[in-house]
Amino acid sequence: MPLEQELPPPPKKQSVFGFGKPQQPQADVSGITNDVSSLSRRLKLLEEGFTNLRRFLQMTEEGIIAKNKHYSAEIKTIASDIMEIRKEMQELKDKLLLVIRELQATARKEEVKVLEKYINLWNPVKFVTQNEVEQIINEVLDKRQGNV
């Protein structure tokens, strides 16, 4: 039934003592009762819908909060890993610079070749020690004294 139903006019008053004839019969109350029942059912359905929406919203919020905590922990872990990687990279840079400095201090290929030429020219393998020279001189002197 539509909500904007035409209502019957209010009944006229009876006399003060209740004598007299009623002017109009009572309006049909069953239509109004049906309307109220229908509105009551609709209201209950709406309330249940809102209750379900509230539950769904609460569950969604709880899920979002849980995911937020999880992602926050993940972000902290990743940030920690990044800091550790940066520290390791800095240590590697420092070590690499040290190796480069040491390599710069070593002799170059050309310098080693120059030394090799001088060593081959002088042939230090044929050098004699002072003891060997004294021994050779003593042998030569002994031979001369023995021949004289």
C-alpha positions in Angstrom: 0.0 0.0 0.0 1.2 3.4 -0.8 2.3 5.6 2.1 0.3 8.6 1.0 -3.1 7.0 1.5 -6.1 9.1 2.0 -7.1 9.0 5.7 -10.7 9.1 6.7 -12.0 12.2 8.5 -11.9 12.0 12.3 -15.1 10.7 13.9 -17.4 13.2 15.4 -17.7 13.4 19.1 -20.5 11.8 21.0 -22.3 13.5 23.7 -20.7 13.9 27.0 -22.7 11.1 28.6 -22.3 8.6 25.8 -25.9 8.7 24.7 -26.7 9.2 21.2 -25.8 7.4 18.1 -22.3 7.1 16.7 -21.8 9.4 13.8 -19.4 7.2 11.7 -18.0 3.7 12.0 -14.3 3.3 13.0 -11.9 3.4 10.0 -10.4 0.2 8.7 -7.5 -0.4 11.1 -6.2 -3.5 9.3 -4.8 -1.3 6.5 -2.9 0.8 8.9 -1.7 -2.3 10.8 -0.4 -3.8 7.6 1.4 -0.6 6.7 3.0 -0.4 10.1 4.0 -4.1 9.9 5.4 -3.5 6.4 7.4 -0.5 7.6 8.6 -2.4 10.6 9.9 -5.2 8.4 11.6 -2.7 6.1 13.2 -1.0 9.1 14.4 -4.3 10.4 15.9 -5.2 7.0 17.6 -1.9 6.8 19.0 -2.2 10.4 20.3 -5.7 9.5 21.9 -4.3 6.4 23.5 -1.5 8.3 24.7 -4.1 10.9 26.2 -6.2 8.2 27.8 -3.2 6.7 29.3 -2.2 10.1 30.7 -5.8 10.5 32.1 -5.8 7.0 33.7 -2.3 7.6 35.1 -3.4 11.0 36.6 -6.6 9.4 38.0 -4.5 6.6 39.6 -2.0 9.0 41.1 -4.9 11.0 42.5 -6.4 7.9 43.9 -3.1 6.8 45.5 -2.5 10.2 47.0 -6.0 10.2 48.4 -5.5 6.6 49.7 -2.1 7.7 51.6 -3.7 10.6 53.0 -6.4 8.3 54.1 -3.9 5.7 55.6 -1.7 8.3 57.7 -4.6 9.6 58.7 -5.4 6.0 59.7 -1.8 5.3 61.8 -1.8 8.5 63.5 -5.0 7.5 64.2 -3.7 4.0 65.5 -0.4 5.3 67.9 -2.4 7.6 69.0 -4.5 4.7 69.6 -1.5 2.6 71.7 0.1 5.4 73.8 -3.1 5.7 74.3 -3.2 1.9 75.4 0.4 1.9 77.9 -0.3 4.7 79.3 -3.3 2.8 79.6 -1.3 -0.4 81.5 1.4 1.5 83.9 -1.2 2.9 84.4 -2.6 -0.6 85.1 0.9 -2.0 87.7 1.5 0.8 89.4 -1.9 0.1 89.4 -1.2 -3.6 91.0 2.2 -3.1 93.6 0.6 -1.0 94.4 -2.0 -3.6 94.6 0.7 -6.3 97.0 2.7 -4.1 99.2 -0.4 -3.6 99.1 -1.2 -7.3 100.2 2.4 -8.1 103.1 2.0 -5.7 104.4 -1.2 -7.4 106.8 -1.2 -10.3 105.5 -1.0 -13.8 106.3 -3.5 -16.6 108.7 -1.1 -18.3 110.6 -0.5 -15.0 110.9 -4.2 -14.5 112.3 -4.7 -18.1 114.9 -2.0 -17.5 116.0 -3.8 -14.3 116.1 -7.0 -16.2 118.4 -5.5 -18.9 120.8 -4.2 -16.2 120.9 -7.5 -14.4 121.6 -9.4 -17.6 124.3 -6.9 -18.5 126.1 -7.1 -15.1 125.4 -10.9 -14.7 125.7 -10.9 -10.9 125.8 -14.7 -10.9 129.5 -14.4 -12.0 130.3 -12.0 -9.1 132.7 -13.3 -6.5 132.6 -12.8 -2.8 135.4 -11.2 -0.7 136.3 -14.6 0.8 136.5 -16.2 -2.6 138.8 -13.4 -3.8 141.1 -13.8 -0.8 141.1 -17.6 -1.3 142.1 -17.2 -5.0 144.9 -14.7 -4.1 146.2 -17.1 -1.4 146.2 -19.9 -3.9 148.1 -17.8 -6.5 150.6 -16.7 -3.9 151.1 -20.2 -2.7 151.8 -21.3 -6.3 154.4 -18.6 -6.8 156.1 -19.3 -3.6 156.2 -22.9 -4.5 157.7 -22.2 -7.9 160.4 -19.8 -6.7 
